[in-house]
Amino acid sequence: MSPITTIVIHDPALLAKLATSDGTIVFRGPNGECVRMADPVPAGQLPAGIKSPITDEEFQEARKRADSGISLEEFWQKVERGEWR
């Protein structure tokens, strides 16, 4: 997986443009040169080229079972013990 770089944008107009853009976003410097390109990933979807090892049907079946997971309390206990990071 690629490292993630976080850039905080405070300009409301730019935030609105980014939030409503479709397709590839091209970031340009003051002289018009391409600095970086980014492809937005819609919420709830995996990036292009990434495939879940579990199908949607398998998720649906697992949710129907009574033993389909652990409680939030059990999860945090495992995290505190170092079992999950």
Summary of the structure (lengths in Angstrom):
residues: 85
radius of gyration: 19.6
end to end distance: 16.1
largest distance: 59.3
contacts: 105
relative contact order: 0.07
helix: 33%
strand: 11%
